[in-house]
Amino acid sequence: MKPNLPHLDAVVIPCRDLARQRAFYERILEGAQTEARAGWTRFDLGQVSIALRARGDALFPREGLPGVMLAFRLDSRDEVERWHRRLLMAQVAVLDPPSRLPSGEFALHAADPEGNVLCLFAA
């Protein structure tokens, strides 16, 4: 019998500047339910949450950890295009404009203020 796989609840992003990262994700994830406590902020995205956590403890030292890529599946190519315009209007650094990937998916890549990558894609 195959064991039940654990359910991914959250992706935690270590932050040097928690206030700046929180402002960025509040702007991009407009409407997401947010919970904040000392040293971290959590954005509820349904099945999975994004949690921002200040660097500076044993789990996340001030420096030395690589960034992450967050991949968001969208419903259509048109939605990827809408997000592209939204990110540009919000003055977000778009690394790669919407284009077809070798896998056949249509995607764009952007960066948050600390260099983590956001991938927005549709099949």
N, CA, C and O atoms as a Tinker XYZ file with bonds, in Angstrom:
   492  protein
     1  N      0.842000   -1.184000    0.000000    73     2
     2  CA     0.000000    0.000000    0.000000    64     1     3
     3  C      0.885000    1.244000    0.000000    63     2     4     5
     4  O      1.862000    1.334000    0.744000    81     3
     5  N      0.528000    2.171000   -0.828000    73     3     6
     6  CA     1.276000    3.418000   -0.952000    64     5     7
     7  C      0.933000    4.343000    0.226000    63     6     8     9
     8  O     -0.243000    4.520000    0.542000    81     7
     9  N      1.953000    4.939000    0.885000    73     7    10
    10  CA     1.649000    5.836000    2.008000    64     9    11
    11  C      1.022000    7.138000    1.521000    63    10    12    13
    12  O      1.276000    7.578000    0.399000    81    11
    13  N      0.203000    7.748000    2.370000    73    11    14
    14  CA    -0.360000    9.056000    2.056000    64    13    15
    15  C      0.755000   10.087000    2.039000    63    14    16    17
    16  O      1.592000   10.123000    2.940000    81    15
    17  N      0.763000   10.918000    1.021000    73    15    18
    18  CA     1.762000   11.970000    0.956000    64    17    19
    19  C      1.334000   13.129000    1.829000    63    18    20    21
    20  O      0.140000   13.411000    1.939000    81    19
    21  N      2.284000   13.806000    2.453000    73    19    22
    22  CA     1.914000   14.971000    3.262000    64    21    23
    23  C      1.411000   16.098000    2.374000    63    22    24    25
    24  O      1.795000   16.206000    1.209000    81    23
    25  N      0.566000   16.917000    2.926000    73    23    26
    26  CA     0.006000   18.064000    2.215000    64    25    27
    27  C      0.914000   19.267000    2.425000    63    26    28    29
    28  O      1.187000   19.646000    3.564000    81    27
    29  N      1.383000   19.870000    1.339000    73    27    30
    30  CA     2.206000   21.072000    1.450000    64    29    31
    31  C      1.322000   22.213000    1.916000    63    30    32    33
    32  O      0.338000   22.545000    1.255000    81    31
    33  N      1.657000   22.812000    3.039000    73    31    34
    34  CA     0.850000   23.877000    3.630000    64    33    35
    35  C      1.379000   25.257000    3.295000    63    34    36    37
    36  O      0.596000   26.170000    3.033000    81    35
    37  N      2.709000   25.428000    3.300000    73    35    38
    38  CA     3.271000   26.764000    3.097000    64    37    39
    39  C      4.670000   26.677000    2.526000    63    38    40    41
    40  O      5.399000   25.711000    2.751000    81    39
    41  N      5.027000   27.714000    1.779000    73    39    42
    42  CA     6.397000   27.936000    1.343000    64    41    43
    43  C      6.884000   29.128000    2.144000    63    42    44    45
    44  O      6.252000   30.184000    2.149000    81    43
    45  N      8.015000   28.955000    2.823000    73    43    46
    46  CA     8.558000   30.015000    3.674000    64    45    47
    47  C      9.718000   30.682000    2.941000    63    46    48    49
    48  O     10.657000   30.022000    2.495000    81    47
    49  N      9.629000   32.002000    2.828000    73    47    50
    50  CA    10.674000   32.777000    2.168000    64    49    51
    51  C     11.424000   33.578000    3.229000    63    50    52    53
    52  O     10.836000   34.444000    3.878000    81    51
    53  N     12.730000   33.297000    3.413000    73    51    54
    54  CA    13.505000   34.093000    4.361000    64    53    55
    55  C     13.746000   35.493000    3.792000    63    54    56    57
    56  O     14.035000   35.647000    2.606000    81    55
    57  N     13.625000   36.513000    4.650000    73    55    58
    58  CA    13.705000   37.908000    4.184000    64    57    59
    59  C     14.719000   38.709000    4.985000    63    58    60    61
    60  O     14.769000   38.624000    6.212000    81    59
    61  N     15.525000   39.487000    4.274000    73    59    62
    62  CA    16.411000   40.442000    4.946000    64    61    63
    63  C     15.606000   41.660000    5.402000    63    62    64    65
    64  O     15.826000   42.177000    6.497000    81    63
    65  N     14.680000   42.113000    4.567000    73    63    66
    66  CA    13.853000   43.281000    4.885000    64    65    67
    67  C     12.388000   42.845000    4.833000    63    66    68    69
    68  O     11.743000   42.924000    3.788000    81    67
    69  N     11.878000   42.389000    5.963000    73    67    70
    70  CA    10.529000   41.830000    6.039000    64    69    71
    71  C      9.462000   42.850000    5.640000    63    70    72    73
    72  O      8.503000   42.497000    4.953000    81    71
    73  N      9.610000   44.088000    6.055000    73    71    74
    74  CA     8.609000   45.114000    5.729000    64    73    75
    75  C      8.528000   45.344000    4.218000    63    74    76    77
    76  O      7.434000   45.467000    3.668000    81    75
    77  N      9.671000   45.402000    3.552000    73    75    78
    78  CA     9.688000   45.618000    2.101000    64    77    79
    79  C      9.083000   44.422000    1.371000    63    78    80    81
    80  O      8.299000   44.594000    0.438000    81    79
    81  N      9.446000   43.211000    1.796000    73    79    82
    82  CA     8.890000   42.010000    1.177000    64    81    83
    83  C      7.375000   41.932000    1.398000    63    82    84    85
    84  O      6.629000   41.583000    0.483000    81    83
    85  N      6.927000   42.255000    2.609000    73    83    86
    86  CA     5.491000   42.225000    2.896000    64    85    87
    87  C      4.741000   43.212000    1.996000    63    86    88    89
    88  O      3.697000   42.870000    1.441000    81    87
    89  N      5.261000   44.422000    1.850000    73    87    90
    90  CA     4.620000   45.425000    0.996000    64    89    91
    91  C      4.549000   44.928000   -0.452000    63    90    92    93
    92  O      3.535000   45.130000   -1.120000    81    91
    93  N      5.603000   44.288000   -0.939000    73    91    94
    94  CA     5.615000   43.754000   -2.293000    64    93    95
    95  C      4.523000   42.703000   -2.471000    63    94    96    97
    96  O      3.724000   42.794000   -3.403000    81    95
    97  N      4.480000   41.709000   -1.589000    73    95    98
    98  CA     3.503000   40.633000   -1.735000    64    97    99
    99  C      2.071000   41.109000   -1.474000    63    98   100   101
   100  O      1.135000   40.577000   -2.070000    81    99
   101  N      1.884000   42.087000   -0.607000    73    99   102
   102  CA     0.541000   42.659000   -0.427000    64   101   103
   103  C      0.068000   43.311000   -1.717000    63   102   104   105
   104  O     -1.108000   43.214000   -2.070000    81   103
   105  N      0.972000   43.970000   -2.418000    73   103   106
   106  CA     0.627000   44.638000   -3.672000    64   105   107
   107  C      0.335000   43.613000   -4.766000    63   106   108   109
   108  O     -0.618000   43.777000   -5.528000    81   107
   109  N      1.138000   42.569000   -4.850000    73   107   110
   110  CA     0.992000   41.564000   -5.896000    64   109   111
   111  C     -0.152000   40.602000   -5.607000    63   110   112   113
   112  O     -0.890000   40.231000   -6.519000    81   111
   113  N     -0.309000   40.196000   -4.359000    73   111   114
   114  CA    -1.347000   39.232000   -3.984000    64   113   115
   115  C     -2.556000   39.929000   -3.386000    63   114   116   117
   116  O     -3.155000   39.455000   -2.421000    81   115
   117  N     -2.899000   41.052000   -3.972000    73   115   118
   118  CA    -4.021000   41.870000   -3.519000    64   117   119
   119  C     -5.253000   40.994000   -3.287000    63   118   120   121
   120  O     -5.663000   40.235000   -4.165000    81   119
   121  N     -5.827000   41.108000   -2.110000    73   119   122
   122  CA    -7.020000   40.345000   -1.778000    64   121   123
   123  C     -6.746000   39.049000   -1.027000    63   122   124   125
   124  O     -7.677000   38.438000   -0.501000    81   123
   125  N     -5.483000   38.614000   -0.966000    73   123   126
   126  CA    -5.171000   37.392000   -0.217000    64   125   127
   127  C     -5.313000   37.670000    1.275000    63   126   128   129
   128  O     -4.899000   38.721000    1.762000    81   127
   129  N     -5.895000   36.729000    1.986000    73   127   130
   130  CA    -6.016000   36.873000    3.436000    64   129   131
   131  C     -4.612000   36.843000    4.036000    63   130   132   133
   132  O     -3.800000   35.983000    3.695000    81   131
   133  N     -4.337000   37.782000    4.923000    73   131   134
   134  CA    -3.003000   37.940000    5.494000    64   133   135
   135  C     -3.053000   37.810000    7.005000    63   134   136   137
   136  O     -3.979000   38.296000    7.655000    81   135
   137  N     -2.051000   37.150000    7.549000    73   135   138
   138  CA    -1.884000   37.052000    9.003000    64   137   139
   139  C     -0.452000   37.473000    9.305000    63   138   140   141
   140  O      0.487000   36.983000    8.678000    81   139
   141  N     -0.282000   38.376000   10.260000    73   139   142
   142  CA     1.059000   38.850000   10.596000    64   141   143
   143  C      1.292000   38.742000   12.095000    63   142   144   145
   144  O      0.410000   39.031000   12.904000    81   143
   145  N      2.479000   38.327000   12.436000    73   143   146
   146  CA     2.954000   38.275000   13.826000    64   145   147
   147  C      4.386000   38.776000   13.826000    63   146   148   149
   148  O      4.966000   39.016000   12.767000    81   147
   149  N      4.945000   38.930000   14.991000    73   147   150
   150  CA     6.327000   39.414000   15.086000    64   149   151
   151  C      7.256000   38.504000   14.293000    63   150   152   153
   152  O      7.356000   37.309000   14.572000    81   151
   153  N      7.934000   39.078000   13.306000    73   151   154
   154  CA     8.935000   38.338000   12.554000    64   153   155
   155  C      8.437000   37.563000   11.359000    63   154   156   157
   156  O      9.248000   36.994000   10.629000    81   155
   157  N      7.101000   37.513000   11.120000    73   155   158
   158  CA     6.629000   36.812000    9.926000    64   157   159
   159  C      5.248000   37.278000    9.491000    63   158   160   161
   160  O      4.473000   37.833000   10.269000    81   159
   161  N      4.974000   37.027000    8.216000    73   159   162
   162  CA     3.672000   37.328000    7.625000    64   161   163
   163  C      3.283000   36.149000    6.749000    63   162   164   165
   164  O      4.123000   35.584000    6.050000    81   163
   165  N      2.013000   35.781000    6.789000    73   163   166
   166  CA     1.518000   34.640000    6.007000    64   165   167
   167  C      0.381000   35.097000    5.097000    63   166   168   169
   168  O     -0.549000   35.773000    5.536000    81   167
   169  N      0.472000   34.712000    3.808000    73   167   170
   170  CA    -0.570000   35.010000    2.817000    64   169   171
   171  C     -1.267000   33.708000    2.457000    63   170   172   173
   172  O     -0.620000   32.782000    1.968000    81   171
   173  N     -2.561000   33.618000    2.688000    73   171   174
   174  CA    -3.339000   32.417000    2.395000    64   173   175
   175  C     -3.739000   32.427000    0.926000    63   174   176   177
   176  O     -4.451000   33.325000    0.476000    81   175
   177  N     -3.280000   31.423000    0.180000    73   175   178
   178  CA    -3.590000   31.314000   -1.244000    64   177   179
   179  C     -4.447000   30.089000   -1.532000    63   178   180   181
   180  O     -4.425000   29.559000   -2.643000    81   179
   181  N     -5.192000   29.644000   -0.546000    73   179   182
   182  CA    -6.039000   28.463000   -0.732000    64   181   183
   183  C     -5.356000   27.231000   -0.194000    63   182   184   185
   184  O     -5.231000   27.070000    1.020000    81   183
   185  N     -4.902000   26.342000   -1.096000    73   183   186
   186  CA    -4.266000   25.096000   -0.676000    64   185   187
   187  C     -2.894000   25.297000   -0.047000    63   186   188   189
   188  O     -2.485000   24.521000    0.817000    81   187
   189  N     -2.182000   26.336000   -0.475000    73   187   190
   190  CA    -0.829000   26.592000    0.013000    64   189   191
   191  C     -0.708000   28.069000    0.375000    63   190   192   193
   192  O     -1.299000   28.929000   -0.278000    81   191
   193  N      0.053000   28.346000    1.408000    73   191   194
   194  CA     0.307000   29.730000    1.810000    64   193   195
   195  C      1.756000   30.091000    1.530000    63   194   196   197
   196  O      2.628000   29.227000    1.432000    81   195
   197  N      1.988000   31.393000    1.404000    73   195   198
   198  CA     3.345000   31.924000    1.345000    64   197   199
   199  C      3.587000   32.600000    2.684000    63   198   200   201
   200  O      2.806000   33.450000    3.112000    81   199
   201  N      4.662000   32.223000    3.335000    73   199   202
   202  CA     5.021000   32.836000    4.611000    64   201   203
   203  C      6.350000   33.559000    4.447000    63   202   204   205
   204  O      7.316000   32.992000    3.936000    81   203
   205  N      6.392000   34.800000    4.878000    73   203   206
   206  CA     7.618000   35.586000    4.870000    64   205   207
   207  C      8.160000   35.579000    6.294000    63   206   208   209
   208  O      7.428000   35.868000    7.241000    81   207
   209  N      9.421000   35.255000    6.446000    73   207   210
   210  CA    10.019000   35.171000    7.784000    64   209   211
   211  C     11.329000   35.937000    7.801000    63   210   212   213
   212  O     12.162000   35.790000    6.906000    81   211
   213  N     11.500000   36.745000    8.815000    73   211   214
   214  CA    12.729000   37.531000    8.945000    64   213   215
   215  C     13.931000   36.606000    9.124000    63   214   216   217
   216  O     13.860000   35.611000    9.845000    81   215
   217  N     15.031000   36.948000    8.462000    73   215   218
   218  CA    16.291000   36.224000    8.675000    64   217   219
   219  C     16.860000   36.627000   10.037000    63   218   220   221
   220  O     16.486000   37.657000   10.596000    81   219
   221  N     17.761000   35.807000   10.557000    73   219   222
   222  CA    18.467000   36.197000   11.765000    64   221   223
   223  C     18.369000   35.206000   12.902000    63   222   224   225
   224  O     18.713000   35.543000   14.035000    81   223
   225  N     17.898000   33.965000   12.632000    73   223   226
   226  CA    17.876000   32.954000   13.688000    64   225   227
   227  C     18.583000   31.700000   13.176000    63   226   228   229
   228  O     19.180000   31.726000   12.101000    81   227
   229  N     18.521000   30.608000   13.930000    73   227   230
   230  CA    19.234000   29.391000   13.551000    64   229   231
   231  C     18.712000   28.801000   12.241000    63   230   232   233
   232  O     19.490000   28.236000   11.472000    81   231
   233  N     17.414000   28.921000   11.974000    73   231   234
   234  CA    16.860000   28.372000   10.743000    64   233   235
   235  C     17.252000   29.188000    9.518000    63   234   236   237
   236  O     17.590000   28.631000    8.473000    81   235
   237  N     17.206000   30.489000    9.649000    73   235   238
   238  CA    17.502000   31.386000    8.540000    64   237   239
   239  C     18.510000   32.441000    8.981000    63   238   240   241
   240  O     18.129000   33.537000    9.392000    81   239
   241  N     19.810000   32.105000    8.895000    73   239   242
   242  CA    20.826000   33.092000    9.251000    64   241   243
   243  C     20.701000   34.322000    8.354000    63   242   244   245
   244  O     20.022000   34.285000    7.329000    81   243
   245  N     21.339000   35.373000    8.734000    73   243   246
   246  CA    21.245000   36.644000    7.988000    64   245   247
   247  C     21.567000   36.471000    6.509000    63   246   248   249
   248  O     20.878000   37.043000    5.664000    81   247
   249  N     22.578000   35.710000    6.181000    73   247   250
   250  CA    23.004000   35.545000    4.786000    64   249   251
   251  C     23.272000   34.070000    4.510000    63   250   252   253
   252  O     23.301000   33.247000    5.424000    81   251
   253  N     23.464000   33.759000    3.253000    73   251   254
   254  CA    23.955000   32.441000    2.893000    64   253   255
   255  C     22.943000   31.474000    2.315000    63   254   256   257
   256  O     23.344000   30.467000    1.731000    81   255
   257  N     21.657000   31.728000    2.447000    73   255   258
   258  CA    20.682000   30.811000    1.876000    64   257   259
   259  C     20.273000   31.279000    0.487000    63   258   260   261
   260  O     20.111000   32.477000    0.256000    81   259
   261  N     20.105000   30.331000   -0.444000    73   259   262
   262  CA    19.665000   30.726000   -1.778000    64   261   263
   263  C     18.206000   31.162000   -1.771000    63   262   264   265
   264  O     17.480000   30.930000   -0.804000    81   263
   265  N     17.795000   31.787000   -2.845000    73   263   266
   266  CA    16.408000   32.198000   -2.990000    64   265   267
   267  C     15.534000   31.032000   -3.424000    63   266   268   269
   268  O     15.993000   29.893000   -3.514000    81   267
   269  N     14.287000   31.328000   -3.689000    73   267   270
   270  CA    13.335000   30.312000   -4.118000    64   269   271
   271  C     12.629000   30.779000   -5.386000    63   270   272   273
   272  O     12.675000   31.956000   -5.744000    81   271
   273  N     11.974000   29.829000   -6.061000    73   271   274
   274  CA    11.084000   30.162000   -7.164000    64   273   275
   275  C      9.692000   29.710000   -6.761000    63   274   276   277
   276  O      9.495000   28.565000   -6.354000    81   275
   277  N      8.732000   30.611000   -6.875000    73   275   278
   278  CA     7.335000   30.293000   -6.620000    64   277   279
   279  C      6.646000   30.197000   -7.971000    63   278   280   281
   280  O      6.658000   31.159000   -8.739000    81   279
   281  N      6.046000   29.051000   -8.274000    73   279   282
   282  CA     5.369000   28.849000   -9.549000    64   281   283
   283  C      3.861000   28.870000   -9.325000    63   282   284   285
   284  O      3.327000   28.089000   -8.537000    81   283
   285  N      3.186000   29.770000  -10.026000    73   283   286
   286  CA     1.742000   29.940000   -9.913000    64   285   287
   287  C      1.089000   29.503000  -11.219000    63   286   288   289
   288  O      1.355000   30.085000  -12.271000    81   287
   289  N      0.235000   28.479000  -11.157000    73   287   290
   290  CA    -0.486000   28.013000  -12.343000    64   289   291
   291  C     -1.699000   28.903000  -12.569000    63   290   292   293
   292  O     -2.494000   29.133000  -11.658000    81   291
   293  N     -1.830000   29.401000  -13.797000    73   291   294
   294  CA    -2.968000   30.226000  -14.180000    64   293   295
   295  C     -3.829000   29.441000  -15.165000    63   294   296   297
   296  O     -3.406000   28.411000  -15.689000    81   295
   297  N     -5.037000   29.936000  -15.408000    73   295   298
   298  CA    -5.986000   29.201000  -16.248000    64   297   299
   299  C     -5.737000   29.319000  -17.746000    63   298   300   301
   300  O     -6.100000   28.417000  -18.502000    81   299
   301  N     -5.123000   30.416000  -18.188000    73   299   302
   302  CA    -4.997000   30.607000  -19.629000    64   301   303
   303  C     -3.815000   31.512000  -19.972000    63   302   304   305
   304  O     -3.258000   32.201000  -19.118000    81   303
   305  N     -3.460000   31.482000  -21.247000    73   303   306
   306  CA    -2.421000   32.370000  -21.759000    64   305   307
   307  C     -2.838000   33.829000  -21.573000    63   306   308   309
   308  O     -2.007000   34.678000  -21.252000    81   307
   309  N     -4.136000   34.119000  -21.775000    73   307   310
   310  CA    -4.636000   35.481000  -21.576000    64   309   311
   311  C     -4.405000   35.958000  -20.144000    63   310   312   313
   312  O     -4.084000   37.123000  -19.909000    81   311
   313  N     -4.573000   35.044000  -19.194000    73   311   314
   314  CA    -4.356000   35.410000  -17.792000    64   313   315
   315  C     -2.874000   35.705000  -17.532000    63   314   316   317
   316  O     -2.551000   36.601000  -16.752000    81   315
   317  N     -1.982000   34.966000  -18.174000    73   315   318
   318  CA    -0.545000   35.254000  -18.057000    64   317   319
   319  C     -0.272000   36.662000  -18.591000    63   318   320   321
   320  O      0.469000   37.432000  -17.980000    81   319
   321  N     -0.870000   36.986000  -19.723000    73   319   322
   322  CA    -0.707000   38.327000  -20.305000    64   321   323
   323  C     -1.250000   39.408000  -19.367000    63   322   324   325
   324  O     -0.630000   40.462000  -19.221000    81   323
   325  N     -2.404000   39.161000  -18.729000    73   323   326
   326  CA    -2.973000   40.130000  -17.777000    64   325   327
   327  C     -2.038000   40.335000  -16.591000    63   326   328   329
   328  O     -1.836000   41.463000  -16.142000    81   327
   329  N     -1.470000   39.243000  -16.085000    73   327   330
   330  CA    -0.522000   39.364000  -14.971000    64   329   331
   331  C      0.724000   40.139000  -15.407000    63   330   332   333
   332  O      1.277000   40.916000  -14.630000    81   331
   333  N      1.154000   39.931000  -16.625000    73   331   334
   334  CA     2.317000   40.666000  -17.131000    64   333   335
   335  C      2.040000   42.171000  -17.076000    63   334   336   337
   336  O      2.867000   42.935000  -16.578000    81   335
   337  N      0.897000   42.592000  -17.579000    73   335   338
   338  CA     0.543000   44.015000  -17.535000    64   337   339
   339  C      0.442000   44.498000  -16.086000    63   338   340   341
   340  O      0.908000   45.590000  -15.759000    81   339
   341  N     -0.164000   43.690000  -15.225000    73   339   342
   342  CA    -0.308000   44.068000  -13.812000    64   341   343
   343  C      1.054000   44.254000  -13.147000    63   342   344   345
   344  O      1.262000   45.223000  -12.418000    81   343
   345  N      1.971000   43.337000  -13.395000    73   343   346
   346  CA     3.308000   43.437000  -12.800000    64   345   347
   347  C      4.047000   44.671000  -13.316000    63   346   348   349
   348  O      4.699000   45.374000  -12.545000    81   347
   349  N      3.945000   44.930000  -14.609000    73   347   350
   350  CA     4.589000   46.125000  -15.169000    64   349   351
   351  C      4.009000   47.398000  -14.551000    63   350   352   353
   352  O      4.751000   48.320000  -14.213000    81   351
   353  N      2.684000   47.446000  -14.406000    73   351   354
   354  CA     2.033000   48.622000  -13.794000    64   353   355
   355  C      2.482000   48.803000  -12.341000    63   354   356   357
   356  O      2.581000   49.930000  -11.856000    81   355
   357  N      2.752000   47.695000  -11.652000    73   355   358
   358  CA     3.203000   47.742000  -10.259000    64   357   359
   359  C      4.712000   47.943000  -10.158000    63   358   360   361
   360  O      5.269000   47.937000   -9.060000    81   359
   361  N      5.372000   48.119000  -11.295000    73   359   362
   362  CA     6.816000   48.340000  -11.370000    64   361   363
   363  C      7.622000   47.188000  -10.776000    63   362   364   365
   364  O      8.619000   47.398000  -10.085000    81   363
   365  N      7.167000   45.965000  -11.060000    73   363   366
   366  CA     7.861000   44.759000  -10.646000    64   365   367
   367  C      8.874000   44.395000  -11.729000    63   366   368   369
   368  O      8.593000   44.532000  -12.920000    81   367
   369  N     10.045000   43.933000  -11.315000    73   367   370
   370  CA    11.094000   43.543000  -12.264000    64   369   371
   371  C     10.679000   42.267000  -12.993000    63   370   372   373
   372  O     10.689000   41.186000  -12.404000    81   371
   373  N     10.315000   42.387000  -14.271000    73   371   374
   374  CA     9.971000   41.232000  -15.092000    64   373   375
   375  C     11.269000   40.725000  -15.714000    63   374   376   377
   376  O     11.922000   41.439000  -16.475000    81   375
   377  N     11.635000   39.491000  -15.387000    73   375   378
   378  CA    12.885000   38.900000  -15.858000    64   377   379
   379  C     12.737000   38.366000  -17.282000    63   378   380   381
   380  O     13.614000   38.571000  -18.121000    81   379
   381  N     11.630000   37.684000  -17.547000    73   379   382
   382  CA    11.314000   37.152000  -18.868000    64   381   383
   383  C      9.861000   37.478000  -19.166000    63   382   384   385
   384  O      8.984000   37.092000  -18.393000    81   383
   385  N      9.575000   38.177000  -20.262000    73   383   386
   386  CA     8.182000   38.453000  -20.606000    64   385   387
   387  C      7.472000   37.160000  -21.006000    63   386   388   389
   388  O      8.123000   36.135000  -21.211000    81   387
   389  N      6.162000   37.199000  -21.116000    73   387   390
   390  CA     5.424000   35.986000  -21.483000    64   389   391
   391  C      5.963000   35.364000  -22.766000    63   390   392   393
   392  O      6.136000   36.042000  -23.778000    81   391
   393  N      6.225000   34.060000  -22.704000    73   391   394
   394  CA     6.721000   33.328000  -23.871000    64   393   395
   395  C      6.445000   31.839000  -23.687000    63   394   396   397
   396  O      6.155000   31.371000  -22.586000    81   395
   397  N      6.541000   31.119000  -24.786000    73   395   398
   398  CA     6.334000   29.673000  -24.773000    64   397   399
   399  C      7.618000   29.005000  -24.289000    63   398   400   401
   400  O      8.696000   29.286000  -24.812000    81   399
   401  N      7.511000   28.120000  -23.291000    73   399   402
   402  CA     8.661000   27.376000  -22.767000    64   401   403
   403  C      8.868000   26.113000  -23.592000    63   402   404   405
   404  O      7.946000   25.682000  -24.285000    81   403
   405  N     10.060000   25.502000  -23.537000    73   403   406
   406  CA    10.284000   24.237000  -24.256000    64   405   407
   407  C      9.285000   23.153000  -23.837000    63   406   408   409
   408  O      8.981000   22.257000  -24.624000    81   407
   409  N      8.775000   23.231000  -22.608000    73   407   410
   410  CA     7.793000   22.255000  -22.122000    64   409   411
   411  C      6.417000   22.446000  -22.766000    63   410   412   413
   412  O      5.535000   21.599000  -22.624000    81   411
   413  N      6.242000   23.573000  -23.478000    73   411   414
   414  CA     4.964000   23.862000  -24.109000    64   413   415
   415  C      4.102000   24.818000  -23.314000    63   414   416   417
   416  O      3.113000   25.336000  -23.832000    81   415
   417  N      4.457000   25.057000  -22.074000    73   415   418
   418  CA     3.694000   25.991000  -21.248000    64   417   419
   419  C      4.039000   27.426000  -21.639000    63   418   420   421
   420  O      5.101000   27.698000  -22.200000    81   419
   421  N      3.120000   28.330000  -21.331000    73   419   422
   422  CA     3.299000   29.750000  -21.594000    64   421   423
   423  C      3.566000   30.398000  -20.244000    63   422   424   425
   424  O      2.771000   30.229000  -19.320000    81   423
   425  N      4.671000   31.140000  -20.104000    73   423   426
   426  CA     5.059000   31.627000  -18.780000    64   425   427
   427  C      5.753000   32.973000  -18.836000    63   426   428   429
   428  O      6.265000   33.399000  -19.871000    81   427
   429  N      5.751000   33.627000  -17.684000    73   427   430
   430  CA     6.564000   34.817000  -17.469000    64   429   431
   431  C      7.266000   34.645000  -16.137000    63   430   432   433
   432  O      6.791000   33.926000  -15.258000    81   431
   433  N      8.413000   35.320000  -15.995000    73   431   434
   434  CA     9.183000   35.265000  -14.757000    64   433   435
   435  C      9.446000   36.687000  -14.281000    63   434   436   437
   436  O      9.792000   37.569000  -15.067000    81   435
   437  N      9.277000   36.889000  -12.982000    73   435   438
   438  CA     9.511000   38.192000  -12.366000    64   437   439
   439  C     10.286000   37.968000  -11.074000    63   438   440   441
   440  O     10.435000   36.834000  -10.619000    81   439
   441  N     10.781000   39.061000  -10.486000    73   439   442
   442  CA    11.557000   38.965000   -9.247000    64   441   443
   443  C     10.934000   39.822000   -8.165000    63   442   444   445
   444  O     10.412000   40.904000   -8.430000    81   443
   445  N     10.998000   39.318000   -6.933000    73   443   446
   446  CA    10.583000   40.142000   -5.796000    64   445   447
   447  C     11.777000   41.013000   -5.392000    63   446   448   449
   448  O     12.851000   40.866000   -5.976000    81   447
   449  N     11.629000   41.908000   -4.420000    73   447   450
   450  CA    12.725000   42.823000   -4.076000    64   449   451
   451  C     14.014000   42.151000   -3.610000    63   450   452   453
   452  O     15.074000   42.773000   -3.670000    81   451
   453  N     13.958000   40.901000   -3.148000    73   451   454
   454  CA    15.174000   40.228000   -2.685000    64   453   455
   455  C     15.681000   39.198000   -3.674000    63   454   456   457
   456  O     16.566000   38.413000   -3.337000    81   455
   457  N     15.141000   39.179000   -4.891000    73   455   458
   458  CA    15.648000   38.317000   -5.929000    64   457   459
   459  C     15.000000   36.954000   -6.052000    63   458   460   461
   460  O     15.425000   36.163000   -6.895000    81   459
   461  N     13.987000   36.638000   -5.249000    73   459   462
   462  CA    13.262000   35.399000   -5.427000    64   461   463
   463  C     12.468000   35.504000   -6.731000    63   462   464   465
   464  O     12.041000   36.594000   -7.114000    81   463
   465  N     12.273000   34.382000   -7.406000    73   463   466
   466  CA    11.639000   34.387000   -8.718000    64   465   467
   467  C     10.178000   33.964000   -8.610000    63   466   468   469
   468  O      9.850000   32.997000   -7.923000    81   467
   469  N      9.309000   34.694000   -9.293000    73   467   470
   470  CA     7.899000   34.345000   -9.422000    64   469   471
   471  C      7.703000   33.865000  -10.858000    63   470   472   473
   472  O      8.020000   34.592000  -11.800000    81   471
   473  N      7.189000   32.662000  -11.034000    73   471   474
   474  CA     6.874000   32.120000  -12.345000    64   473   475
   475  C      5.363000   32.029000  -12.424000    63   474   476   477
   476  O      4.736000   31.372000  -11.592000    81   475
   477  N      4.768000   32.682000  -13.417000    73   475   478
   478  CA     3.329000   32.607000  -13.643000    64   477   479
   479  C      3.141000   31.917000  -14.983000    63   478   480   481
   480  O      3.633000   32.402000  -16.003000    81   479
   481  N      2.424000   30.772000  -14.995000    73   479   482
   482  CA     2.354000   29.982000  -16.213000    64   481   483
   483  C      0.972000   29.384000  -16.444000    63   482   484   485
   484  O      0.167000   29.255000  -15.521000    81   483
   485  N      0.723000   29.026000  -17.683000    73   483   486
   486  CA    -0.505000   28.329000  -18.068000    64   485   487
   487  C     -0.123000   27.232000  -19.045000    63   486   488   489
   488  O      0.820000   27.379000  -19.824000    81   487
   489  N     -0.852000   26.146000  -18.998000    73   487   490
   490  CA    -0.579000   25.003000  -19.887000    64   489   491
   491  C     -1.006000   25.318000  -21.309000    63   490   492
   492  O     -0.856000   24.480000  -22.199000    81   491
